[in-house]
Amino acid sequence: MTKIKGRGDGPGGRNEHYDIGNRKNVPRRNVVAEIKRGEHPGAHVVTINDREYARDNPDGSERDNVNRDK
């Protein structure tokens, strides 16, 4: 499974774009739509301040989190 990595490129460090494997700078709305279609079974969508973001499903590991240290 390809991991989703947040770029932290928006105001306050929000993820406006993500890297997914070899795909770089994928807009947040595209990633959210892919997750909703079931294309990334290890991730889910959260809504924060009326914006939807990608999050990894909990598994007890920090190394594969969307917002892991770069």
N, C-alpha and C positions, 0 to 999 in steps of 0.2 A: 504494500500500500504506500502511495506517495504521500509524504508529509507536507502539511501546510505550514508555512512560516510567515508570521506577520512582519511587515517592514517598519511599522511604527513611524510612518511618514506623514501622518496627519497632525493637526493641532493637538497639543498635549500628549503626543506619542500614540494617538489613535492609529489603528491600522486602516489606511485607505486603500492599500494594495498589499498583495500577498505573493510569495513565491511558492510555487507548487512544482516540485521536481525541477525539470528543465524550463518550465514556464515561469518567467520573471515578470514582476510588476502587474499581476492580474488584479483588476479593479475589484473592490470589496463586493459590489453588487453582483458581479459574475460568480465569485466564489460562493456567496450566499445562495445564489440560484442553483449552482452545482450541488451543494450540500442538500438542499431541499429536494432535488431530483434523485438523491441517493447515490451520487457519484463518488462521495467520500464517506464511506461507512464508519470511519474512525473519528468523525467530526459531527458537530451539531451547531445550530444557530442560536445565539443569545441576542436579546434586544436590550440595549442600554441607551437611555435618553432618546427613544424613538428611532434608533439606528440599529440595524442588524449586523452582527459580527460573527466570524467563524471562531469556533473553539474546539479543541480536541476533547474527545470523550475522556472522562477520568479513568486513569489506570494506575495511579500511584507513582508514576515516573514524571520527573520534571524535564528530562532531556528531550522529550518529544512534544512539549507544549507549543502551541502556536506562538506564544510570546517568550520562548526560551531565550536565554542569553545568547548573543551572537558571537 
